[in-house]
Amino acid sequence: MQTVTIQITHKNAFGALQDLEQKHFIRIVEALPVLKAVSLPGKKLTQSEFKNWVEQTEKSNTISLKEAKSKWATKRKQLQQFIK
């Protein structure tokens, strides 16, 4: 399972996501904690917050770029089939 945060910019996009949820292809999670990451706008991180962020990131699971591209290619094909 992978979690993706998206920003919906078109009024009909949420309906399309709900259709995918009804088909059990995705699950819409109502509330997620606000992420404080250095790549996002907002207040600057203190040195201790940055160290904690690095530690948490190092502990998280990773995959190779080749594997990520392969997974994305598969998912992209599936999504394109749903759109047609």
CORCOR-V486997 format. One record per helix or strand of 3 or more residues. SS is the DSSP state (h for helix, s for strand). FROM is the first residue (numbers start at 1). LEN is the number of residues. If there is no record, write none. Layout:
{{SS:FROM:LEN} {SS:FROM:LEN}}
//
This chain:
{{h:13:10} {h:47:13} {h:65:19}}
//
